[in-house]
């Protein structure tokens, strides 16, 4: 079933008429399929659907989901579709549309009720029952006192509590909250720090505006992962698989030119040792090994450091331990991989300096992985301190460091150790 679902998503994404492929599915599958697509494909589907099809689609959705779909259509279509909603749902959708979609209010929904702390369990049960009859959904129950949020009343308490002796406050559980204008990343951080199922969304006066469920964050997590992948590879976040060649070129060429500049720096270092490479041609065979291992190790260090920055675990002022750990790990990994490469170089290289060639390569590997660990940890911390996104540009600087310094160490050692043996 999962493979079939994935094939359906791929068919929609690759189609020139994604709306047609989407609407050819059974209507009961529209909801799950649409929200499993990436944002750019959702936009393509929504823009390719007729207003009649969109109206039928929205009729199956909740207000917060309707808000998401309307974010992918033009203003004229949005107003037309809003006019087709019943008064209750339109009021909720208008309310949700008034907030930034990239904020906490943009991902919240309105499936909640508030009850005063001094209310009886019978009154709370009746409130939940009326909500269920009106919306066909079970609400989250927030308990307030003097308009101040006390916490959440678990639904199970309605069936386990003794309404004659127990008070609502006896069952209240503390609930984390966020401001309505908090960014998506801040909402994710709150969920990481708390094991609760829900987070309350509050306005400037700490009144409850909505609720965010853990399930609502699946979309945010997926999009955040996609953004990180785009940033690591130098692809614009808004680039779509459906974009034409010209659009893709326009969005990528600047990154490629920047990478080209750093590649020339590495080439310049290699040029300094042209005579050495000419006399010991075997060095050219091992240069990609040294460079590749350094680049991979640097990317690993960078990924760990960027994750620490995003979670608030480390900054430049507190990063000495992180840098030291990465350098030590780089040295250890360099010894392991360097010994393997040295053994291979010694075994497959003929001539009187085969052992020394292996030693040069092994030492160079250790040095380059130390360099990779150092710059892989330091570069993101520096970029973060300067106010730049470390995930976006750190890779270029780290690769430059490992290529330039790695080649310099490797070819420099070869000139100093191997040339005199010829």
Secondary structure, 3 states (H helix, E strand, C coil): CHHHHHHHHHHHHHCCCHHHHHHCCCHHHHHHHHHHCCHHHHHHHHHHCCHHHHHHHHCCCCHHHHHHHHCCCCHHHHHHHHHCCCHHHHHHHHHHHCCCCCEHHHHCECCEEEEECCCCHHHHHHHHHHHHHHHCCCCEEEEEECCEEEEEECCCHHHHCCCCCCCHHHCEECCCEEECCCEHHHHHHHHHHCCCCEEEEECCCCCEEEEEEHHHHHHHHHHHHHHHHHHHHCCCCCCCCCCCHHHHHHHHHHHHHHHHHHHHHHHHHHHHCHHHHHHCCCHHHHHHHHHHHHHHHHHHHHHHHHHHHHCCCCCHHHCHHHHHHHHHHHHHHHHHHHHHHHHHHHHHCCCCCHHHHHHHHHHHHHHHHHHHHHHHHHHHHHHHHCCCCHHHHHHHHHHHHHHHHHHHHHHHHHHHHCHHHC
